[in-house]
């Protein structure tokens, strides 16, 4: 069912956790940044401190992380261009 639905939802709860649906894969992560590929072909970056991934299901397209969430950003830049800036 998820393959036909390319929409996604981003929910940040009290700056302590983030949940995202419509995620294809985790491209990279650290304690301050998490890079996600979305099913619609876009990219989503999560920024903060002490971030840790607490759940990811490729089959359901669901992702969750905890920590101090500062924000999210959409973009099409590759992971390599962000890492080697």
N, C-alpha and C positions, 0 to 999 in steps of 0.2 A: 504494500500500500504506500509506503514512503517513497518508492521510486517515482510514482506519478505526482506526488506533491512536492514541488520545488520551493515552496514558501518556507520561511523560517521565523522563529520567535526568539527574541533576546529578553531575558528577565534578570534584572539585578535586584537582589533583596538586601536592603539596608547596607549597601556597600560591602557586605560580608560574603556574598556568594553570587555567582552568575550561572544561569542555565540557558542553553541555546539548543533549539531544535533545528532540523534541516542541515546538519553538519555531515559532510562527506568524510573528512579526515582532520587529524591534528598534524599540522605541518611542522611545528616546533614549539618549544616552551622553555621558560626559565622561571625564576621566582618573581620576575617583574613583567614578563610578556608571554602571551600565548597566542599563536597564530593558527587560525582555523580555515579550512577550505569548505565552502558551503555547496550544497547540492545544486544551487542555481548558477554555479561557476564563479561566484564572488569570493572575496576573502574577508575575514573578520579578525581583528586583533583585539585582545583584551589586555589592558594595562593595569598595573597595581603593584603591591608589595606582598611578599610572603604567599604568592599564588601557588596553589597545588591542585592538580587535576584529581577529582574524586570520582568521576564517572565518565565513560565514553562507550557508547554502543553504536558501532558502524551500521548494524542491521536496522536499528531504530532511528539513527541519525540524531541521537541525543548526547549532549555534552554538559558536564557540570564541573565547576571549580570553586574553591573557597580561598579566602584571603582578604586583603584590603583592596577592593576593586575601585580603581580610580576612574575607569571609563572604557569605552569600546570605540573602535574606529573601523570604517569600511575602506577597502582599497584593493587595487588589483596588482600592486607591486609584488614581486616575487620575494620569497623568504630570504634568498641569498642577498638581494639588494638591501634588505633591512639589516641583515647581520653584518655585512661588510661595509657599512656606511662610514 
